[in-house]
Amino acid sequence: DSINSTIANVPGDFQDEIGCPGDWQPDCLASWLQDPDGDGIFTFQTISIPAGAYEAKVAVNQSWDENYGEAGAQDGGNIPFSVPEDETLVSFNFDSRSKLLTIAVGAAGGVQGNITEQRAHWVAADTIAWDIDHVEGNSYAFHYNALGGVFSLGVDGISGSDFVPLTVDPAGLSDELAAKFPHLRNATVLKFNEDDLGIVRIALKGQVAVTAVDNLGQPVDATGLQIPGVLDDLYQYDGPLGVTWEGDVPTLRVWAPTARMVRLHLFADANAANAESVETMRIDPKTGVWTVAGTPDWRGKYYLYEVQVFVPSEGSVQTNMVTDPYSFSLAMNSGRSQIVDLSDPALMPDGWPEVVKPGVAAPEDIVVYELHMRDFSVNDESVPEDYRGTYM
């Protein structure tokens, strides 16, 4: 195709400074514009142009027969640019469709990357997999905020964050991780230094990102992180969740390892406007489980969790009131969870203890019914008319 067969060059009065035999040489490949991803945007970057005022344009296929200057015009005027000091990065970008040449001095053509996307995967406490082509000389960093604040990405990279270096592991993913994440088998693998692993649990409470810079320290790319893998690695838990009972005393547990704070709001009934008490919950840092122990009089009451957590889609720390994902009972329309004991005889239908479950030869013989209260009783004449189709 025409894009991939094009040889574009950027001749100008700077070429002798970057190794060409002279200036305005359309066939000198020291200023070759390249398009490795085939998107039609050809680029060339250098820090070898000394301070001064210069001009340039684009020549195609190593001759002046086809050339483009100001405003993308064929045979158009030279495009001026100035370099403020030695070793300043100059980026030439040529759009082969519009024929426009843009010259950015001091930055690599704008912001590199997007930290609101999550294109990298944090697959284990010490391992990140990123589908980025590693170039020799590039270096990488992990960004977080120990105080829970958010950071931003600009032309000079990420600002407002703490960060630690990451090291490329040429061996790639371990066999175990490659089996768990086969779609990342060929990704660039980045490792934390062992001395930096202490920040991992802190970092998971807030915004996280990774960056790549080239051998000149110029930004190459940046992205947010998907974290399910590291959560599974650090916070495996197979214990009880929701409401459990020790005699008459309930204990409530919720798995929320990334939450910064969780509190229990206890309500006298399903419709009470205000909580009768707000209880602080404590986290087990090894499991990510938040716990609060109640008293016998909590039986039958309703509750919500107040959860403070960083929300990537919002780019900020949010406080939400939510029901218990491990609820055993919910108020109408699932507005609140209820503290119940499923072994309480008061909750059992008549004759429940005497029911004998039939044997099942194989799991596939099990029949599961989904029961909707309205449809179950709305036409049942044995139910008082006022109660048909209701929870009563």
Backbone hydrogen bonds in HBPLUS format (Angstrom, degrees):
<---DONOR---> <-ACCEPTOR-->    atom                        ^
c    i                          cat <-CA-CA->   ^        H-A-AA   ^      H-
h    n   atom  resd res      DA  || num        DHA   H-A  angle D-A-AA Bond
n    s   type  num  typ     dist DA aas  dist angle  dist       angle   num
A0005-SER N   A0001-ASP O   3.12 MM   4  6.18 134.1  2.34 144.6 156.9     1
A0006-THR N   A0003-ILE O   3.27 MM   3  5.43 159.8  2.31 105.0 111.0     2
A0061-ASN N   A0007-ILE O   2.57 MM  54  4.74 163.6  1.60 156.3 160.7     3
A0033-LEU N   A0008-ALA O   2.92 MM  25  5.34 159.9  1.96 138.4 142.4     4
A0009-ASN N   A0059-ALA O   2.87 MM  50  5.26 154.1  1.94 159.5 166.5     5
A0059-ALA N   A0009-ASN O   2.93 MM  50  5.26 161.4  1.97 140.0 146.0     6
A0010-VAL N   A0031-SER O   3.16 MM  21  5.67 150.9  2.25 142.1 150.8     7
A0057-LYS N   A0011-PRO O   3.19 MM  46  6.09 149.1  2.29 168.6 175.2     8
A0024-TRP N   A0012-GLY O   2.97 MM  12  4.62 166.6  1.99 127.6 127.7     9
A0013-ASP N   A0055-GLU O   3.24 MM  42  6.00 146.8  2.36 147.7 156.4    10
A0017-GLU N   A0014-PHE O   2.91 MM   3  5.55 146.8  2.03 117.8 127.9    11
A0018-ILE N   A0015-GLN O   3.02 MM   3  5.34 152.2  2.10 108.1 116.4    12
A0020-CYS N   A0015-GLN O   3.11 MM   5  5.40 162.6  2.14 144.7 139.2    13
A0028-CYS N   A0025-GLN O   3.28 MM   3  5.54 171.7  2.28 114.7 115.7    14
A0032-TRP N   A0029-LEU O   3.30 MM   3  4.62 149.1  2.40 106.0 100.2    15
A0034-GLN N   A0043-THR O   2.91 MM   9  5.32 164.1  1.94 141.8 137.0    16
A0043-THR N   A0034-GLN O   2.86 MM   9  5.32 160.8  1.89 139.7 140.0    17
A0038-GLY N   A0035-ASP O   3.24 MM   3  5.45 161.7  2.27 109.9 115.4    18
A0096-SER N   A0040-GLY O   2.93 MM  56  5.45 171.4  1.94 172.1 169.3    19
A0042-PHE N   A0094-PHE O   2.80 MM  52  4.97 166.6  1.81 152.8 150.7    20
A0094-PHE N   A0042-PHE O   2.71 MM  52  4.97 167.1  1.72 153.2 157.9    21
A0044-PHE N   A0092-PHE O   2.94 MM  48  5.15 142.7  2.08 144.6 150.9    22
A0092-PHE N   A0044-PHE O   2.76 MM  48  5.15 174.2  1.77 163.4 165.5    23
A0046-THR N   A0090-VAL O   3.05 MM  44  5.51 150.2  2.14 146.8 156.2    24
A0090-VAL N   A0046-THR O   2.88 MM  44  5.51 159.1  1.92 157.1 163.8    25
A0052-GLY N   A0083-VAL O   2.99 MM  31  5.31 151.9  2.07 136.7 143.6    26
A0083-VAL N   A0052-GLY O   2.84 MM  31  5.31 167.5  1.85 160.1 163.9    27
A0054-TYR N   A0081-PHE O   2.80 MM  27  5.41 170.5  1.81 176.4 176.8    28
A0081-PHE N   A0054-TYR O   2.93 MM  27  5.41 153.7  2.00 140.6 141.2    29
A0056-ALA N   A0079-ILE O   2.96 MM  23  5.22 140.7  2.12 127.3 139.1    30
A0079-ILE N   A0056-ALA O   2.77 MM  23  5.22 171.9  1.78 157.2 159.3    31
A0058-VAL N   A0068-TYR O   2.97 MM  10  5.17 176.7  1.97 157.4 158.1    32
A0068-TYR N   A0058-VAL O   2.86 MM  10  5.17 151.1  1.95 139.3 148.5    33
A0060-VAL N   A0066-GLU O   2.89 MM   6  5.49 160.8  1.93 172.6 169.5    34
A0075-ASP N   A0067-ASN O   2.92 MM   8  5.54 158.5  1.97 131.4 137.8    35
A0069-GLY N   A0073-ALA O   2.96 MM   4  5.57 162.7  1.99 154.5 155.7    36
A0072-GLY N   A0069-GLY O   3.05 MM   3  5.48 142.7  2.19 142.5 139.3    37
A0070-GLU N   A0077-GLY O   2.80 MM   7  5.25 149.3  1.89 137.0 147.6    38
A0073-ALA N   A0070-GLU O   3.15 MM   3  6.02 172.7  2.16 124.4 126.7    39
A0076-GLY N   A0073-ALA O   2.99 MM   3  4.73 143.1  2.13 125.9 118.7    40
A0106-GLY N   A0089-LEU O   2.69 MM  17  5.04 174.4  1.69 169.9 168.7    41
A0091-SER N   A0104-ALA O   2.79 MM  13  5.05 169.4  1.80 155.5 159.3    42
A0104-ALA N   A0091-SER O   2.83 MM  13  5.05 160.7  1.87 152.0 155.3    43
A0093-ASN N   A0102-THR O   2.88 MM   9  5.25 162.8  1.91 159.6 163.5    44
A0102-THR N   A0093-ASN O   2.86 MM   9  5.25 165.6  1.88 152.0 155.5    45
A0095-ASP N   A0100-LEU O   2.98 MM   5  5.44 163.8  2.01 156.6 158.7    46
A0099-LYS N   A0095-ASP O   2.65 MM   4  5.26 136.6  1.83 150.4 163.1    47
A0114-ASN N   A0222-ALA O   2.89 MM 108  5.76 150.1  1.98 146.8 140.5    48
A0117-GLU N   A0114-ASN O   3.39 MM   3  5.81 161.6  2.42 106.6 112.0    49
A0224-GLY N   A0117-GLU O   2.70 MM 107  5.42 140.2  1.85 149.3 157.2    50
A0120-ALA N   A0224-GLY O   3.45 MM 104  6.47 160.9  2.49 154.5 157.9    51
A0226-GLN N   A0120-ALA O   2.83 MM 106  6.25 157.2  1.88 151.6 157.9    52
A0121-HIS N   A0129-ALA O   2.82 MM   8  5.17 169.9  1.83 154.6 158.2    53
A0129-ALA N   A0121-HIS O   2.78 MM   8  5.17 165.5  1.80 155.2 157.8    54
A0122-TRP N   A0226-GLN O   2.89 MM 104  5.98 170.9  1.90 166.0 168.8    55
A0230-VAL N   A0122-TRP O   2.92 MM 108  5.67 125.1  2.23 159.6 145.5    56
A0123-VAL N   A0127-THR O   3.08 MM   4  5.86 123.0  2.42 136.5 151.8    57
A0124-ALA N   A0127-THR O   3.40 MM   3  4.99 159.8  2.44 140.0 136.3    58
A0127-THR N   A0124-ALA O   3.06 MM   3  4.99 162.7  2.09 108.4 114.0    59
A0192-PHE N   A0126-ASP O   3.14 MM  66  5.09 154.7  2.20 127.4 133.2    60
A0128-ILE N   A0190-LEU O   2.89 MM  62  5.08 160.4  1.93 153.6 157.2    61
A0190-LEU N   A0128-ILE O   2.77 MM  62  5.08 172.5  1.78 160.1 162.8    62
A0130-TRP N   A0188-THR O   2.88 MM  58  5.25 169.9  1.89 155.1 158.3    63
A0132-ILE N   A0130-TRP O   2.82 MM   2  5.54 130.7  2.07 108.8  93.2    64
A0188-THR N   A0130-TRP O   2.89 MM  58  5.25 143.0  2.03 148.1 144.2    65
A0138-ASN N   A0135-VAL O   2.88 MM   3  5.63 166.6  1.90 148.6 151.1    66
A0139-SER N   A0213-VAL O   2.89 MM  74  5.48 155.3  1.95 151.2 159.3    67
A0213-VAL N   A0139-SER O   2.92 MM  74  5.48 158.7  1.97 155.0 161.0    68
A0166-LEU N   A0140-TYR O   3.02 MM  26  5.26 160.0  2.06 129.4 126.1    69
A0141-ALA N   A0211-THR O   3.10 MM  70  5.39 148.0  2.20 140.3 145.7    70
A0211-THR N   A0141-ALA O   2.99 MM  70  5.39 152.3  2.07 147.0 154.3    71
A0142-PHE N   A0164-VAL O   2.82 MM  22  5.40 167.7  1.84 167.3 170.3    72
A0164-VAL N   A0142-PHE O   2.97 MM  22  5.40 148.1  2.07 145.7 155.9    73
A0143-HIS N   A0209-ALA O   2.78 MM  66  5.11 175.5  1.78 153.1 153.7    74
A0209-ALA N   A0143-HIS O   3.10 MM  66  5.11 146.2  2.22 139.1 141.3    75
A0144-TYR N   A0162-ASP O   2.90 MM  18  5.30 161.7  1.93 145.5 149.5    76
A0162-ASP N   A0144-TYR O   2.66 MM  18  5.30 162.0  1.69 163.7 167.8    77
A0148-GLY N   A0145-ASN O   2.96 MM   3  5.26 163.2  1.99 114.1 118.8    78
A0152-SER N   A0159-SER O   3.15 MM   7  5.62 162.3  2.18 158.4 162.6    79
A0159-SER N   A0152-SER O   2.91 MM   7  5.62 157.9  1.96 156.2 163.3    80
A0154-GLY N   A0157-GLY O   2.87 MM   3  5.17 170.8  1.88 137.3 140.2    81
A0157-GLY N   A0154-GLY O   3.02 MM   3  5.17 165.3  2.04 113.1 115.7    82
A0167-THR N   A0191-LYS O   2.92 MM  24  5.09 162.1  1.95 141.8 147.2    83
A0191-LYS N   A0167-THR O   2.75 MM  24  5.09 156.5  1.81 140.5 148.4    84
A0169-ASP N   A0189-VAL O   2.86 MM  20  5.51 166.5  1.87 152.3 154.5    85
A0172-GLY N   A0169-ASP O   3.03 MM   3  5.72 164.7  2.06 121.6 126.3    86
A0178-ALA N   A0174-SER O   2.83 MM   4  6.00 159.9  1.87 156.9 163.4    87
A0179-ALA N   A0175-ASP O   2.99 MM   4  6.12 146.5  2.11 141.6 149.6    88
A0180-LYS N   A0176-GLU O   3.13 MM   4  6.38 145.0  2.26 138.3 147.8    89
A0181-PHE N   A0177-LEU O   2.74 MM   4  5.88 150.5  1.83 150.7 158.9    90
A0184-LEU N   A0181-PHE O   2.96 MM   3  5.60 163.1  1.99 121.7 127.3    91
A0185-ARG N   A0182-PRO O   3.25 MM   3  5.21 166.0  2.27 109.2 110.2    92
A0187-ALA N   A0184-LEU O   3.00 MM   3  5.16 168.5  2.02 115.7 118.8    93
A0196-ASP N   A0193-ASN O   2.89 MM   3  5.43 154.9  1.96 117.1 125.3    94
A0197-LEU N   A0194-GLU O   3.31 MM   3  5.55 168.1  2.32 110.3 113.8    95
A0199-ILE N   A0196-ASP O   3.20 MM   3  6.06 172.4  2.21 124.8 126.9    96
A0200-VAL N   A0197-LEU O   3.21 MM   3  5.51 165.1  2.24 112.5 117.1    97
A0203-ALA N   A0199-ILE O   2.82 MM   4  5.97 161.9  1.85 158.5 164.1    98
A0204-LEU N   A0200-VAL O   3.10 MM   4  6.35 147.3  2.21 150.2 158.0    99
A0205-LYS N   A0202-ILE O   3.11 MM   3  5.69 163.0  2.14 115.9 121.2   100
A0206-GLY N   A0203-ALA O   3.08 MM   3  5.79 167.3  2.10 124.2 126.2   101
A0210-VAL N   A0223-THR O   2.91 MM  13  5.68 157.8  1.96 163.8 171.1   102
A0223-THR N   A0210-VAL O   3.04 MM  13  5.68 155.0  2.10 157.2 164.1   103
A0212-ALA N   A0221-ASP O   2.86 MM   9  5.22 156.0  1.91 154.8 151.1   104
A0220-VAL N   A0212-ALA O   2.79 MM   8  5.33 161.7  1.82 152.1 145.7   105
A0221-ASP N   A0212-ALA O   3.33 MM   9  5.22 157.9  2.39 131.1 132.4   106
A0214-ASP N   A0218-GLN O   2.87 MM   4  5.41 157.1  1.92 148.3 152.2   107
A0217-GLY N   A0214-ASP O   2.90 MM   3  5.27 164.1  1.92 117.2 121.0   108
A0231-LEU N   A0227-ILE O   3.11 MM   4  6.27 159.1  2.15 160.9 167.5   109
A0232-ASP N   A0228-PRO O   3.01 MM   4  6.23 159.3  2.05 151.4 156.0   110
A0233-ASP N   A0229-GLY O   3.03 MM   4  6.26 149.9  2.12 142.4 151.4   111
A0234-LEU N   A0230-VAL O   2.94 MM   4  6.06 158.6  1.98 150.3 154.2   112
A0235-TYR N   A0231-LEU O   2.86 MM   4  5.56 159.8  1.90 149.1 155.0   113
A0242-GLY N   A0253-ARG O   2.87 MM  11  5.12 162.8  1.90 142.8 142.7   114
A0253-ARG N   A0242-GLY O   2.95 MM  11  5.12 152.2  2.03 134.9 143.8   115
A0244-THR N   A0251-THR O   2.93 MM   7  5.35 160.0  1.97 152.8 159.5   116
A0251-THR N   A0244-THR O   2.85 MM   7  5.35 153.5  1.92 149.9 154.8   117
A0246-GLU N   A0249-VAL O   2.96 MM   3  5.28 159.9  2.00 148.1 154.4   118
A0249-VAL N   A0246-GLU O   3.25 MM   3  5.28 165.5  2.27 118.6 118.8   119
A0294-GLY N   A0250-PRO O   2.77 MM  44  5.31 171.5  1.77 167.2 166.6   120
A0252-LEU N   A0292-VAL O   2.92 MM  40  5.48 168.2  1.93 165.2 164.5   121
A0292-VAL N   A0252-LEU O   3.05 MM  40  5.48 146.0  2.17 149.7 158.0   122
A0254-VAL N   A0290-TRP O   2.99 MM  36  5.33 150.6  2.08 145.1 153.9   123
A0290-TRP N   A0254-VAL O   2.82 MM  36  5.33 169.4  1.83 158.3 155.9   124
A0256-ALA N   A0288-GLY O   2.95 MM  32  5.69 154.3  2.01 164.8 160.6   125
A0259-ALA N   A0256-ALA O   3.13 MM   3  5.51 157.5  2.19 113.0 120.0   126
A0260-ARG N   A0308-GLN O   2.67 MM  48  5.43 163.6  1.70 161.7 166.9   127
A0308-GLN N   A0261-MET O   2.91 MM  47  5.14 165.8  1.93 155.1 156.7   128
A0281-MET N   A0262-VAL O   3.29 MM  19  5.82 149.5  2.39 156.8 153.6   129
A0263-ARG N   A0306-GLU O   2.94 MM  43  5.04 150.7  2.02 137.5 146.9   130
A0306-GLU N   A0263-ARG O   2.77 MM  43  5.04 167.7  1.78 153.9 158.1   131
A0264-LEU N   A0279-GLU O   2.78 MM  15  4.93 161.8  1.81 150.9 153.8   132
A0279-GLU N   A0264-LEU O   2.73 MM  15  4.93 159.8  1.77 148.7 153.2   133
A0265-HIS N   A0304-LEU O   2.84 MM  39  5.21 176.6  1.85 164.8 165.0   134
A0304-LEU N   A0265-HIS O   3.00 MM  39  5.21 145.9  2.12 140.5 150.9   135
A0266-LEU N   A0277-SER O   2.94 MM  11  5.40 171.8  1.95 162.1 164.7   136
A0276-GLU N   A0266-LEU O   2.73 MM  10  5.88 141.7  1.88 156.2 168.9   137
A0267-PHE N   A0302-TYR O   2.67 MM  35  4.97 175.6  1.67 150.3 150.2   138
A0302-TYR N   A0267-PHE O   3.06 MM  35  4.97 157.1  2.11 143.5 146.5   139
A0282-ARG N   A0291-THR O   3.07 MM   9  5.41 164.0  2.10 147.5 146.3   140
A0291-THR N   A0282-ARG O   2.81 MM   9  5.41 152.5  1.89 142.2 149.0   141
A0284-ASP N   A0289-VAL O   2.95 MM   5  5.53 150.4  2.04 143.2 151.5   142
A0287-THR N   A0284-ASP O   3.10 MM   3  5.62 137.4  2.29 114.2 124.5   143
A0288-GLY N   A0284-ASP O   2.81 MM   4  5.56 155.6  1.87 172.8 178.4   144
A0298-TRP N   A0295-THR O   2.94 MM   3  5.72 164.4  1.97 129.6 132.1   145
A0299-ARG N   A0296-PRO O   3.30 MM   3  6.08 171.1  2.31 121.3 123.7   146
A0301-LYS N   A0298-TRP O   2.97 MM   3  5.51 165.1  2.00 139.3 141.8   147
A0300-GLY N   A0339-ILE O   2.77 MM  39  5.18 156.5  1.83 158.7 160.9   148
A0339-ILE N   A0301-LYS O   2.83 MM  38  5.62 168.9  1.84 172.9 176.2   149
A0303-TYR N   A0337-SER O   2.81 MM  34  5.34 152.3  1.89 141.5 146.9   150
A0337-SER N   A0303-TYR O   3.12 MM  34  5.34 156.2  2.18 167.0 159.6   151
A0305-TYR N   A0322-VAL O   2.79 MM  17  5.28 174.1  1.79 165.0 164.7   152
A0322-VAL N   A0305-TYR O   2.85 MM  17  5.28 162.3  1.88 152.3 157.3   153
A0307-VAL N   A0320-ASN O   2.82 MM  13  5.30 167.6  1.84 160.7 163.0   154
A0320-ASN N   A0307-VAL O   2.86 MM  13  5.30 161.8  1.89 150.3 152.7   155
A0309-VAL N   A0318-GLN O   2.89 MM   9  5.55 159.3  1.93 161.3 165.7   156
A0318-GLN N   A0309-VAL O   2.81 MM   9  5.55 167.2  1.83 154.4 150.0   157
A0311-VAL N   A0316-SER O   2.95 MM   5  5.83 176.1  1.95 154.7 153.6   158
A0314-GLU N   A0311-VAL O   2.97 MM   3  5.45 142.2  2.12 114.3 125.0   159
A0315-GLY N   A0311-VAL O   2.88 MM   4  6.00 132.5  2.11 148.5 162.5   160
A0327-SER N   A0324-ASP O   3.07 MM   3  5.11 140.8  2.23 123.9 118.3   161
A0338-GLN N   A0329-SER O   2.84 MM   9  5.19 144.4  1.97 145.3 139.9   162
A0331-ALA N   A0336-ARG O   2.78 MM   5  5.27 160.9  1.82 155.9 160.3   163
A0334-SER N   A0331-ALA O   2.88 MM   3  5.16 136.4  2.07 143.0 138.0   164
A0344-ASP N   A0341-ASP O   2.89 MM   3  5.35 164.3  1.91 121.6 124.6   165
A0347-LEU N   A0344-ASP O   2.98 MM   3  5.69 159.1  2.03 122.7 128.5   166
A0348-MET N   A0345-PRO O   3.12 MM   3  5.20 158.7  2.17 105.7 112.3   167
A0352-TRP N   A0349-PRO O   3.03 MM   3  5.45 157.5  2.08 139.3 137.3   168
A0354-GLU N   A0351-GLY O   3.07 MM   3  5.45 136.3  2.27 108.3 120.4   169
A0355-VAL N   A0352-TRP O   3.11 MM   3  5.33 156.5  2.16 108.4 115.7   170
A0365-ASP N   A0362-ALA O   2.92 MM   3  5.59 164.4  1.94 123.5 128.7   171
A0366-ILE N   A0363-PRO O   3.09 MM   3  5.66 168.7  2.10 119.1 122.5   172
A0376-PHE N   A0372-HIS O   2.91 MM   4  5.94 148.2  2.01 156.6 167.0   173
A0377-SER N   A0373-MET O   3.28 MM   4  6.42 148.7  2.38 149.0 153.0   174
A0378-VAL N   A0374-ARG O   2.86 MM   4  5.49 138.5  2.04 156.4 165.3   175
A0380-ASP N   A0377-SER O   3.14 MM   3  4.93 166.3  2.16 104.5 108.6   176
A0383-VAL N   A0380-ASP O   3.07 MM   3  5.70 164.8  2.10 117.0 121.8   177
A0387-TYR N   A0384-PRO O   2.84 MM   3  5.44 147.6  1.95 119.0 129.2   178
A0388-ARG N   A0385-GLU O   3.37 MM   3  5.39 154.5  2.44 100.7 107.7   179
A0390-THR N   A0387-TYR O   3.13 MM   3  5.47 143.4  2.27 141.1 135.0   180
